[in-house]
Amino acid sequence: MEQNWLSAITINSVDTADKQRRAFTLFTMAFFAIVLITSLVLSNYHIYAMQLTVMLLVSDITIVLCMLYYFRTGALVLVTSIILSIILLLCMSLVYTGGKENTALYWLMFYPIVSYVTLGLRTGSILVGSMYLSALVLLLGPDIGQARYGPVEMSRFLASFTMVILFSAISEYFRQKSHQKIADITLIEKRDALTDPLTGLANRRYIYEHIQPRLEAEAANYLPMSVLLIDLDNFKSLNDSYGHDFGDQVLIAFTAMLHDKLRGTDIKARYGGEEFIILLPKAGIQIAHAVAEKLRAYVAQKQIPYDVGQSVTITCSIGIASLDRGSQFSKTIKQADDNLYKAKAKGRNLVVSELSEIS
């Protein structure tokens, strides 16, 4: 099955920027939560019930441990969910006790904004919905020992809190839509920049921007690897004799031949003009030489239609080199190019590699 090389193109910069935004919000929230909880404990431990003081201290320590865990693992969603769950419990505890001078309800207003910004619409809605239902139960439900708030205070809080939730959700929904649109446009533009428009193959830039960096980072998936540099013989004469439009047809036809004779996992790119580069992952020089010979013979016998009842055949010259380490990539390209030059100097329609030199 032909592997879609475009799937290797990513837009990590866009995703990274969004993750940084969420992480910065998490850091800010955690910092203020730690400062606030510590301040509340120090200034009100003689007023708060012992259970509330203990809960605040445990929450403080847990948030610090969660941040340390994030720095170690980068598990942003997990850490954020834990911290926001802790804050949810703290807020409900405050509502239950009333806090200082029955002002606990004010502390709930920030929660929807932070939840949506850090966790997105779906996960954020779960936590925000949990807080809203819990607040309704404590404010309007049966008396279970919780603090009592005045009717006007409760109605104004619920109206304000509902509006904060609504507008926070709307804002996050359209932010996500905008982010996805930007990501889609960026991906299309990046793919266009790395695609040869005539053949649909990857271009030279793709090889150096996306494949070369992976040779060391993902060596087990690529190495050893062989490089084939292919040049269509006498292509200028073909253009002069049949016209540039037919020259384009030849390049397209040759691309189809590459797809016919090479694996889906082999990386095929137009290197420039009538020159192509093929990367054969997990293939040493002997395998590469055999593949190149089969390709060369296949191209030489393939008929390319020119006009009604007329066709043209082409030949290609191939230079091969192989590498065992990612750091050898540039040197290997140069060696393959030197071997391609030798193939053309020896009469074209040849494959040249270090095996040719031995023989």
C-alpha positions in Angstrom: 0.0 0.0 0.0 1.3 3.4 -0.9 2.2 5.4 2.2 1.1 9.1 2.2 4.3 11.0 2.7 2.2 14.1 3.5 1.1 12.6 6.8 4.7 13.1 8.0 4.2 16.9 7.8 3.1 18.4 11.1 2.3 21.8 12.5 3.9 21.4 15.8 4.6 25.1 16.1 0.8 25.9 16.1 0.0 23.1 18.6 3.0 24.1 20.8 1.8 27.7 21.0 -1.6 26.5 22.2 -0.1 24.2 24.7 2.1 27.0 26.0 -1.0 29.2 26.4 -2.7 26.5 28.5 0.4 25.8 30.5 0.9 29.5 31.3 -2.7 29.7 32.5 -2.0 26.6 34.6 1.1 28.1 36.2 -0.7 31.3 36.9 -3.7 29.5 38.5 -1.5 27.2 40.6 0.7 30.2 41.8 -2.3 32.2 42.9 -4.0 29.1 44.4 -0.9 28.4 46.5 -0.5 32.0 47.6 -4.2 32.4 48.3 -4.6 29.1 50.2 -1.5 29.8 52.3 -2.6 33.3 53.1 -6.1 32.1 54.1 -4.7 29.4 56.4 -2.2 31.8 58.0 -4.7 34.6 58.6 -7.8 32.6 59.4 -6.8 29.4 61.0 -8.3 30.6 64.3 -11.6 31.3 62.5 -11.9 28.3 60.2 -13.1 24.9 61.4 -10.2 22.5 61.9 -11.5 20.3 59.0 -11.4 23.3 56.6 -7.9 24.3 57.7 -6.6 20.7 57.2 -8.3 20.5 53.8 -6.6 23.8 52.7 -3.2 22.6 53.8 -3.6 19.2 52.1 -4.8 21.0 48.9 -1.8 23.3 49.0 0.7 20.4 49.3 -1.2 18.5 46.5 -1.0 21.4 44.1 2.7 21.8 44.7 3.2 18.0 44.1 1.1 18.2 40.9 3.2 21.0 39.5 6.4 19.1 40.2 4.8 16.1 38.5 4.0 18.3 35.4 7.6 19.5 35.2 8.7 15.9 35.2 6.1 14.4 32.8 4.5 17.3 30.8 1.1 15.7 31.5 -0.8 19.0 31.2 -4.4 17.8 31.0 -4.0 15.3 33.9 -2.3 17.8 36.2 -4.8 20.6 35.3 -7.7 18.3 35.9 -6.4 17.3 39.3 -5.7 20.9 40.4 -9.1 22.2 39.1 -10.8 19.3 40.9 -9.1 20.3 44.1 -10.1 23.9 43.7 -13.6 22.7 43.0 -13.7 20.9 46.3 -12.2 23.9 48.1 -14.8 26.3 46.5 -17.7 24.0 47.6 -16.2 23.8 51.1 -16.1 27.6 51.2 -19.7 27.8 50.0 -20.7 25.2 52.6 -19.0 27.1 55.5 -19.7 30.6 54.1 -16.1 31.6 54.3 -15.2 34.9 56.0 -18.3 37.0 56.6 -20.3 34.9 54.1 -18.3 36.0 51.1 -17.5 32.5 49.7 -19.7 32.9 46.6 -17.4 35.5 45.1 -14.6 32.9 44.8 -16.5 30.8 42.3 -16.6 33.4 39.5 -13.1 32.8 38.2 -13.6 29.0 37.9 -15.4 28.8 34.5 -12.9 31.0 32.8 -9.9 29.1 34.0 -11.5 25.7 33.3 -12.3 26.5 29.7 -9.0 28.1 29.0 -6.9 25.3 30.4 -9.0 22.2 29.5 -11.0 23.2 26.5 -14.8 23.2 26.0 -15.6 19.5 26.6 -13.5 18.7 29.7 -14.0 22.2 31.1 -17.8 21.9 30.8 -17.7 18.7 33.0 -15.9 20.6 35.8 -17.9 23.8 35.4 -21.2 21.8 35.3 -20.2 19.9 38.5 -19.5 23.2 40.3 -22.8 24.7 39.1 -24.9 21.7 40.2 -23.0 21.5 43.5 -23.6 25.2 44.1 -27.4 24.8 43.3 -27.6 22.0 45.8 -25.9 23.9 48.6 -27.8 27.1 47.9 -31.3 25.8 47.1 -31.2 22.3 48.5 -32.1 20.9 52.0 -30.4 22.2 55.1 -27.4 19.9 55.8 -25.6 22.4 58.0 -24.3 24.7 55.3 -24.1 28.5 55.6 -27.3 30.3 54.6 -27.3 33.2 52.1 -30.0 35.8 51.5 -32.5 35.4 48.7 -31.2 38.5 46.8 -27.6 37.4 47.2 -28.3 33.9 45.9 -30.4 35.1 42.9 -27.8 37.7 41.9 -25.0 35.2 42.3 -26.7 32.5 40.2 -27.6 35.0 37.5 -24.0 36.4 37.3 -22.5 32.9 37.6 -24.7 31.6 34.7 -23.6 34.5 32.5 -19.9 34.0 33.3 -20.3 30.3 32.3 -22.3 31.1 29.2 -19.9 33.7 27.8 -16.8 31.7 28.8 -18.1 28.7 26.9 -19.0 30.8 23.9 -15.6 32.4 23.9 -13.8 29.0 24.2 -16.0 27.5 21.4 -15.1 30.1 18.9 -11.4 30.2 20.0 -11.2 26.5 19.3 -12.9 27.0 15.9 -10.4 29.8 15.1 -7.4 27.7 16.3 -8.5 24.8 14.1 -9.0 27.0 11.1 -5.5 28.5 11.5 -4.1 25.0 12.0 -5.8 23.8 8.8 -4.6 26.7 6.8 -1.1 26.4 8.1 -1.0 22.7 7.3 -2.2 23.3 3.8 0.4 26.0 3.2 3.2 23.9 4.6 2.2 20.9 2.5 2.1 23.1 -0.6 5.6 24.4 0.2 7.0 20.9 0.4 5.2 19.4 -2.6 6.4 19.4 -6.2 3.3 20.8 -8.1 3.9 18.9 -11.3 4.5 15.3 -10.0 2.8 15.5 -6.6 6.0 14.1 -5.0 7.8 15.6 -2.1 10.4 18.2 -3.1 14.0 18.8 -2.1 13.0 21.0 0.9 10.9 18.2 2.4 13.9 15.9 2.4 16.1 18.3 4.4 13.4 19.7 6.6 11.5 16.6 7.6 13.5 13.5 6.8 17.1 14.5 7.7 16.2 15.6 11.3 14.4 12.2 11.8 17.4 10.1 10.9 18.9 10.6 14.3 15.7 11.1 16.4 14.1 8.0 14.8 17.1 6.1 13.7 15.5 2.7 14.3 12.8 3.4 11.7 15.2 4.5 8.9 18.8 3.2 9.3 20.6 1.7 7.6 19.3 3.7 4.6 20.3 4.0 1.0 20.1 7.0 -1.2 19.3 6.8 -4.9 19.9 9.9 -7.1 18.3 9.5 -10.5 18.7 11.6 -13.6 16.6 11.2 -16.7 19.1 10.8 -19.6 19.1 13.4 -22.4 16.1 15.2 -21.0 17.0 18.5 -22.6 17.1 16.9 -26.0 13.7 15.4 -25.3 12.3 18.9 -24.5 13.9 20.4 -27.6 12.5 17.6 -29.9 9.0 17.2 -28.5 8.3 20.4 -26.5 8.2 21.2 -22.8 4.6 20.0 -22.4 5.7 16.5 -23.4 8.7 16.9 -21.1 6.2 17.4 -18.3 4.3 14.3 -19.3 7.6 12.4 -19.2 8.2 13.6 -15.6 4.7 12.5 -14.6 5.1 9.2 -16.3 8.4 8.6 -14.6 6.8 9.4 -11.2 4.2 6.7 -11.9 7.0 4.2 -12.7 8.6 5.0 -9.3 5.3 4.2 -7.6 5.0 1.0 -9.6 8.5 -0.3 -8.7 9.2 1.0 -5.2 7.7 0.3 -1.8 5.2 2.6 -0.2 7.6 3.2 2.6 10.3 4.4 0.2 10.6 8.2 0.2 10.4 9.6 -3.3 11.1 13.3 -4.1 11.8 15.4 -7.1 15.2 16.8 -6.4 15.2 19.4 -9.1 14.6 19.5 -12.9 14.8 16.0 -14.2 16.6 14.7 -11.1 14.9 12.6 -8.5 16.0 11.3 -5.1 14.8 8.1 -3.5 15.5 7.1 0.1 15.2 3.4 0.9 14.8 3.0 4.7 16.1 -0.2 6.3 18.0 -1.1 3.1 21.8 -1.6 2.7 23.8 -1.1 -0.4 23.2 -4.5 -1.9 19.4 -4.3 -1.6 19.5 -0.7 -3.0 21.7 -1.7 -6.0 19.3 -4.5 -6.9 16.3 -2.2 -6.6 18.0 0.4 -8.7 18.8 -2.1 -11.4 15.2 -3.3 -11.6 14.0 0.3 -11.8 16.5 1.2 -14.5 15.5 -1.8 -16.6 11.8 -1.1 -16.1 12.2 2.5 -17.2 14.1 1.6 -20.3 11.4 -0.7 -21.6 8.5 1.4 -20.7 6.7 3.1 -23.6 5.5 6.7 -23.0 2.7 7.7 -25.5 3.5 10.7 -27.6 0.9 10.9 -30.3 -1.6 8.6 -31.9 0.3 5.4 -32.6 3.6 6.9 -31.4 5.5 6.5 -28.2 8.9 7.4 -26.7 11.2 5.4 -24.4 13.6 7.0 -21.9 16.5 5.9 -19.8 17.8 7.0 -16.5 21.2 7.0 -14.7 21.3 6.2 -11.0 24.0 6.9 -8.3 23.7 5.1 -5.0 25.2 5.5 -1.5 24.2 4.3 1.9 24.5 5.5 5.5 24.4 4.0 9.0 24.2 7.2 11.0 22.0 10.2 10.6 25.1 12.5 10.7 26.3 10.9 7.4 23.3 12.2 5.4 24.9 15.1 3.7 28.1 13.1 2.9 26.0 10.3 1.5 24.0 12.6 -0.8 27.4 13.9 -2.1 28.6 10.3 -2.6 25.4 9.4 -4.5 25.8 12.5 -6.6 29.4 11.6 -7.5 28.2 8.1 -8.4 25.5 9.5 -10.6 28.1 11.6 -12.4 30.1 8.5 -13.0 27.1 6.7 -14.4 26.5 9.5 -16.9 30.1 9.7 -17.8 30.2 6.0 -18.6 27.5 6.3 -21.2 24.2 6.7 -19.2 21.5 4.1 -18.5 23.7 2.8 -15.7 23.6 2.2 -12.0 26.8 3.1 -10.1 27.5 2.3 -6.4 30.4 1.1 -4.4 29.4 -2.4 -5.6 30.1 -1.3 -9.1 33.6 -0.1 -8.1 34.3 -3.5 -6.5 33.1 -5.4 -9.6 
